[in-house]
Amino acid sequence: MEERKMKPRPRKGRRKVCQFCADKVEHIDYKDVARLRKFTTERGKIMPRRMSGVCAKHQRELAIAIKRARQIALLPYVSD
């Protein structure tokens, strides 16, 4: 019988700490465009939690703030 070689599992990095929890931010402001841009991709999409390292509570608030900023044209919907 042939032995199968096991591939080593890729190592997971350290878990990121939520930036908003670390800074003790109570409310994410839609007018803070510089901070909101950090959580969007270069194409303008909202980054998922596993990429940004934000906790679930702040991810929900962040998504709402980004959508509000898009609606009043502070952030683009799509950047090509």
DSSP file (Angstrom, degrees, kcal/mol; ACC not computed):
  #  RESIDUE AA STRUCTURE BP1 BP2  ACC     N-H-->O    O-->H-N    N-H-->O    O-->H-N    TCO  KAPPA ALPHA  PHI   PSI    X-CA   Y-CA   Z-CA
    1    1 A M              0   0    0      0, 0.0     2,-0.3     0, 0.0     0, 0.0   0.000 360.0 360.0 360.0 139.7    0.0    0.0    0.0
    2    2 A E        -     0   0    0      1,-0.1     2,-0.4     0, 0.0     0, 0.0  -0.595 360.0-129.8 -83.6 135.0    1.3    3.4   -0.9
    3    3 A E        -     0   0    0     -2,-0.3     2,-0.4     1,-0.0    -1,-0.1  -0.652  18.0-138.2 -83.8 137.3    1.9    5.9    1.9
    4    4 A R        -     0   0    0     -2,-0.4     2,-0.5     1,-0.0    -1,-0.0  -0.783  12.1-133.0 -95.6 136.4    0.4    9.4    1.4
    5    5 A K        -     0   0    0     -2,-0.4     2,-0.4     1,-0.0    -1,-0.0  -0.753  18.7-135.7 -89.3 130.6    2.4   12.4    2.3
    6    6 A M        -     0   0    0     -2,-0.5     3,-0.0     1,-0.0    -1,-0.0  -0.681  13.4-131.1 -85.7 134.7    0.6   14.9    4.4
    7    7 A K        -     0   0    0     -2,-0.4     2,-0.2     1,-0.1    -1,-0.0  -0.659  29.0-110.8 -80.5 137.9    1.0   18.5    3.5
    8    8 A P        -     0   0    0      0, 0.0    -1,-0.1     0, 0.0     3,-0.1  -0.484  34.9-114.1 -68.7 139.2    1.9   20.7    6.4
    9    9 A R        -     0   0    0     -2,-0.2     2,-0.1     1,-0.1     3,-0.0  -0.486  32.3-107.0 -73.0 139.3   -1.0   23.0    7.3
   10   10 A P        -     0   0    0      0, 0.0     2,-0.2     0, 0.0    -1,-0.1  -0.440  39.0-112.1 -66.4 140.4   -0.3   26.7    6.7
   11   11 A R        -     0   0    0     -2,-0.1     2,-0.4     1,-0.1     0, 0.0  -0.508  23.3-130.8 -76.0 136.4    0.2   28.5   10.0
   12   12 A K        -     0   0    0     -2,-0.2     3,-0.1     1,-0.1    -1,-0.1  -0.713  24.2-126.4 -86.3 138.1   -2.4   31.0   11.0
   13   13 A G        -     0   0    0     -2,-0.4    -1,-0.1     1,-0.2     3,-0.1  -0.111  42.7 -67.9 -72.7 176.6   -1.1   34.4   12.1
   14   14 A R        -     0   0    0      1,-0.1     2,-0.2     0, 0.0    -1,-0.2  -0.374  59.5-100.4 -65.6 145.4   -1.9   36.1   15.3
   15   15 A R        -     0   0    0     -3,-0.1     2,-0.2     1,-0.1    -1,-0.1  -0.487  39.4-121.6 -68.4 131.8   -5.5   37.2   15.7
   16   16 A K        -     0   0    0     -2,-0.2     2,-0.4    34,-0.1    -1,-0.1  -0.493  19.6-127.3 -75.3 143.6   -5.8   40.9   15.1
   17   17 A V        -     0   0    0     -2,-0.2     2,-0.1     1,-0.1    -1,-0.1  -0.739  34.8 -98.3 -89.6 138.8   -7.3   43.1   17.8
   18   18 A C     >  -     0   0    0     -2,-0.4     4,-2.3     1,-0.2     5,-0.2  -0.372  27.6-147.2 -59.2 124.3  -10.2   45.3   16.8
   19   19 A Q  H  > S+     0   0    0      1,-0.2     4,-1.7    33,-0.2    -1,-0.2   0.841  97.2  50.1 -64.7 -34.4   -8.8   48.7   16.1
   20   20 A F  H  4>S+     0   0    0      2,-0.2     5,-2.7     1,-0.2     4,-0.4   0.870 111.1  47.8 -74.3 -36.8  -12.0   50.4   17.4
   21   21 A C  H >45S+     0   0    0      3,-0.2     3,-0.7     2,-0.2    -2,-0.2   0.897 111.5  51.3 -67.9 -39.9  -12.0   48.4   20.7
   22   22 A A  H 3<5S+     0   0    0     -4,-2.3    -2,-0.2     1,-0.2    -1,-0.2   0.876 114.7  42.2 -64.9 -37.8   -8.3   49.2   21.2
   23   23 A D  T 3<5S-     0   0    0     -4,-1.7    -1,-0.2    -5,-0.2    -2,-0.2   0.466 109.9-125.9 -86.2  -2.1   -8.9   52.9   20.7
   24   24 A K  T < 5 +     0   0    0     -3,-0.7     2,-0.5    -4,-0.4    -3,-0.2   0.904  43.0 175.3  55.3  47.1  -12.1   52.8   22.8
   25   25 A V      < -     0   0    0     -5,-2.7    -1,-0.2     1,-0.2     3,-0.1  -0.718  16.7-172.1 -82.5 126.8  -14.2   54.3   20.0
   26   26 A E  S    S+     0   0    0     -2,-0.5     2,-0.4     1,-0.3    -1,-0.2   0.828  70.8  23.5 -88.8 -34.7  -17.9   54.4   21.0
   27   27 A H  S    S-     0   0    0     -7,-0.0     2,-0.6     2,-0.0    -1,-0.3  -0.998  70.7-136.5-137.0 132.9  -19.3   55.5   17.7
   28   28 A I        -     0   0    0     -2,-0.4     2,-0.4    -3,-0.1    -8,-0.0  -0.799  26.7-142.9 -90.1 119.2  -17.9   55.2   14.2
   29   29 A D    >   -     0   0    0     -2,-0.6     3,-1.1     1,-0.1     7,-0.1  -0.670   9.0-148.9 -89.1 131.7  -18.5   58.6   12.4
   30   30 A Y  T 3  S+     0   0    0     -2,-0.4    -1,-0.1     1,-0.2     6,-0.1   0.677  97.0  62.9 -71.0 -16.5  -19.4   58.5    8.7
   31   31 A K  T 3  S+     0   0    0      1,-0.2     2,-1.8     2,-0.1    -1,-0.2   0.585  77.4  90.2 -84.4 -10.0  -17.7   61.9    8.3
   32   32 A D    <>  +     0   0    0     -3,-1.1     4,-1.9     1,-0.2     3,-0.3  -0.566  52.3 166.6 -85.4  75.6  -14.3   60.4    9.2
   33   33 A V  H  >  +     0   0    0     -2,-1.8     4,-2.3     1,-0.2    -1,-0.2   0.839  67.1  59.4 -64.9 -36.9  -13.4   59.5    5.6
   34   34 A A  H  > S+     0   0    0      1,-0.2     4,-0.7    -3,-0.2    -1,-0.2   0.908 109.8  42.9 -60.7 -42.4   -9.7   58.8    6.3
   35   35 A R  H >4 S+     0   0    0     -3,-0.3     3,-0.6     1,-0.2     4,-0.5   0.888 113.0  52.4 -70.7 -38.9  -10.6   56.1    8.9
   36   36 A L  H >< S+     0   0    0     -4,-1.9     3,-1.3     1,-0.2    -2,-0.2   0.852 101.1  61.1 -66.9 -34.2  -13.3   54.6    6.7
   37   37 A R  H >< S+     0   0    0     -4,-2.3     3,-1.4     1,-0.3    -1,-0.2   0.797  94.0  64.4 -63.5 -28.0  -10.9   54.3    3.7
   38   38 A K  T << S+     0   0    0     -4,-0.7    -1,-0.3    -3,-0.6    -2,-0.2   0.761 102.7  49.7 -65.0 -23.6   -8.7   52.0    5.7
   39   39 A F  T <  S+     0   0    0     -3,-1.3     8,-2.5    -4,-0.5     2,-0.3   0.151  99.6  77.7-106.0  18.2  -11.6   49.5    5.7
   40   40 A T  B <  S-A   46   0A   0     -3,-1.4     6,-0.2     6,-0.2     2,-0.0  -0.932  79.2-118.5-121.2 152.1  -12.4   49.5    2.0
   41   41 A T    >   -     0   0    0      4,-2.8     3,-1.5    -2,-0.3    -2,-0.1  -0.233  37.3 -97.4 -77.5 173.7  -10.5   47.8   -0.7
   42   42 A E  T 3  S+     0   0    0      1,-0.3    -1,-0.1     2,-0.1    -5,-0.0   0.725 127.5  55.5 -66.0 -19.2   -8.8   49.7   -3.6
   43   43 A R  T 3  S-     0   0    0      2,-0.1    36,-2.0    35,-0.1    -1,-0.3   0.511 123.7-105.0 -88.9  -5.9  -11.9   48.9   -5.7
   44   44 A G  S <  S+     0   0    0     -3,-1.5     2,-0.2     1,-0.3    -2,-0.1   0.489  73.8 137.1  99.2   3.9  -14.2   50.5   -3.0
   45   45 A K        -     0   0    0     34,-0.1    -4,-2.8     1,-0.1     2,-0.4  -0.501  61.4-104.3 -83.2 154.2  -15.6   47.4   -1.5
   46   46 A I  B     -A   40   0A   0     -6,-0.2    -6,-0.2    -2,-0.2    -1,-0.1  -0.629  39.2-120.4 -76.6 130.1  -16.1   47.0    2.3
   47   47 A M        -     0   0    0     -8,-2.5    -1,-0.1    -2,-0.4     2,-0.1  -0.431  26.3-116.2 -70.4 143.1  -13.4   44.6    3.7
   48   48 A P    >>  -     0   0    0      0, 0.0     4,-2.3     0, 0.0     3,-1.0  -0.350  27.1-107.0 -73.6 162.6  -14.6   41.5    5.5
   49   49 A R  H 3> S+     0   0    0      1,-0.3     4,-3.0     2,-0.2     5,-0.4   0.860 116.6  59.4 -57.8 -40.1  -13.9   41.0    9.2
   50   50 A R  H 34 S+     0   0    0      1,-0.2    -1,-0.3     2,-0.2   -34,-0.1   0.763 112.9  39.5 -66.6 -23.1  -11.3   38.3    8.6
   51   51 A M  H <4 S+     0   0    0     -3,-1.0    -2,-0.2     1,-0.1    -1,-0.2   0.857 122.3  38.5 -89.0 -41.4   -9.2   40.7    6.6
   52   52 A S  H  < S-     0   0    0     -4,-2.3   -33,-0.2     2,-0.1    -2,-0.2   0.779  94.6-135.3 -84.3 -26.7   -9.7   43.9    8.6
   53   53 A G     <  +     0   0    0     -4,-3.0     2,-0.3     1,-0.3    -3,-0.1   0.694  51.6 146.4  81.0  19.0   -9.6   42.3   12.1
   54   54 A V        -     0   0    0     -5,-0.4    -1,-0.3   -36,-0.2    -2,-0.1  -0.641  50.5-112.2 -90.1 146.5  -12.6   44.3   13.4
   55   55 A C     >  -     0   0    0     -2,-0.3     4,-2.1     1,-0.1     5,-0.2  -0.253  32.4-103.6 -72.1 167.0  -15.0   42.7   15.9
   56   56 A A  H  > S+     0   0    0      1,-0.2     4,-1.9     2,-0.2     5,-0.2   0.884 118.2  52.1 -61.4 -42.6  -18.6   41.9   14.8
   57   57 A K  H  > S+     0   0    0      1,-0.2     4,-1.8     2,-0.2    -1,-0.2   0.938 114.6  41.2 -60.8 -48.4  -20.2   44.9   16.6
   58   58 A H  H  > S+     0   0    0      1,-0.2     4,-2.6     2,-0.2    -1,-0.2   0.781 108.9  60.3 -74.7 -25.6  -17.8   47.4   15.0
   59   59 A Q  H  X S+     0   0    0     -4,-2.1     4,-2.3     2,-0.2    -1,-0.2   0.906 106.3  48.0 -65.6 -40.3  -18.0   45.7   11.6
   60   60 A R  H  X S+     0   0    0     -4,-1.9     4,-1.9     2,-0.2    -2,-0.2   0.936 114.6  45.0 -63.7 -46.3  -21.8   46.3   11.6
   61   61 A E  H  X S+     0   0    0     -4,-1.8     4,-2.4     1,-0.2    -2,-0.2   0.890 112.4  52.8 -63.8 -39.2  -21.3   50.0   12.6
   62   62 A L  H  X S+     0   0    0     -4,-2.6     4,-2.6     2,-0.2     5,-0.2   0.906 107.5  50.8 -63.4 -43.6  -18.5   50.3   10.0
   63   63 A A  H  X S+     0   0    0     -4,-2.3     4,-2.2     1,-0.2    -1,-0.2   0.904 111.7  47.8 -62.2 -41.9  -20.7   49.0    7.2
   64   64 A I  H  X S+     0   0    0     -4,-1.9     4,-2.2     2,-0.2    -2,-0.2   0.917 112.3  49.3 -65.1 -43.0  -23.4   51.4    8.1
   65   65 A A  H  X S+     0   0    0     -4,-2.4     4,-2.4     2,-0.2    -2,-0.2   0.898 111.6  48.6 -64.5 -41.0  -21.0   54.4    8.3
   66   66 A I  H  X S+     0   0    0     -4,-2.6     4,-2.1     2,-0.2    -1,-0.2   0.908 111.3  50.1 -65.6 -41.4  -19.4   53.5    4.9
   67   67 A K  H  X S+     0   0    0     -4,-2.2     4,-1.9    -5,-0.2    -2,-0.2   0.882 111.6  48.5 -65.2 -38.1  -22.9   53.2    3.3
   68   68 A R  H  X S+     0   0    0     -4,-2.2     4,-1.7     2,-0.2    -2,-0.2   0.920 110.8  50.6 -65.7 -43.4  -23.9   56.6    4.7
   69   69 A A  H  <>S+     0   0    0     -4,-2.4     5,-3.1     1,-0.2     6,-1.3   0.864 110.8  49.9 -63.7 -35.7  -20.6   58.2    3.5
   70   70 A R  H ><5S+     0   0    0     -4,-2.1     3,-1.5     4,-0.2    -1,-0.2   0.903 106.5  55.9 -66.2 -40.9  -21.2   56.7    0.0
   71   71 A Q  H 3<5S+     0   0    0     -4,-1.9    -2,-0.2     1,-0.3    -1,-0.2   0.842 111.6  41.5 -65.1 -34.1  -24.8   58.1   -0.1
   72   72 A I  T 3<5S-     0   0    0     -4,-1.7    -1,-0.3    -5,-0.1    -2,-0.2   0.178 119.3-109.4-100.6  18.8  -23.7   61.7    0.6
   73   73 A A  T < 5S+     0   0    0     -3,-1.5    -3,-0.2     2,-0.2    -2,-0.1   0.744  84.8 121.4  66.5  30.1  -20.7   61.3   -1.8
   74   74 A L  S   <S+     0   0    0     -5,-3.1    -4,-0.2     1,-0.2    -5,-0.1   0.774  83.0  29.3 -84.3 -30.4  -17.9   61.4    0.7
   75   75 A L  S    S-     0   0    0     -6,-1.3    -2,-0.2    -9,-0.2    -1,-0.2  -0.948  90.3-115.7-124.2 147.2  -16.8   57.9   -0.5
   76   76 A P        -     0   0    0      0, 0.0     3,-0.2     0, 0.0    -6,-0.1  -0.519  11.4-138.6 -78.7 151.1  -17.2   56.5   -4.0
   77   77 A Y  S    S+     0   0    0      1,-0.3     2,-0.4    -2,-0.2    -7,-0.1   0.934  91.5   6.0 -69.6 -47.0  -19.4   53.4   -4.6
   78   78 A V        -     0   0    0     -3,-0.0     2,-0.5   -33,-0.0    -1,-0.3  -1.000  66.5-159.9-138.3 134.1  -16.8   51.9   -7.0
   79   79 A S              0   0    0    -36,-2.0   -34,-0.1    -2,-0.4     0, 0.0  -0.964 360.0 360.0-117.3 119.9  -13.4   53.2   -7.8
   80   80 A D              0   0    0     -2,-0.5    -1,-0.1   -36,-0.1   -37,-0.1   0.414 360.0 360.0 -98.6 360.0  -11.9   51.9  -11.1
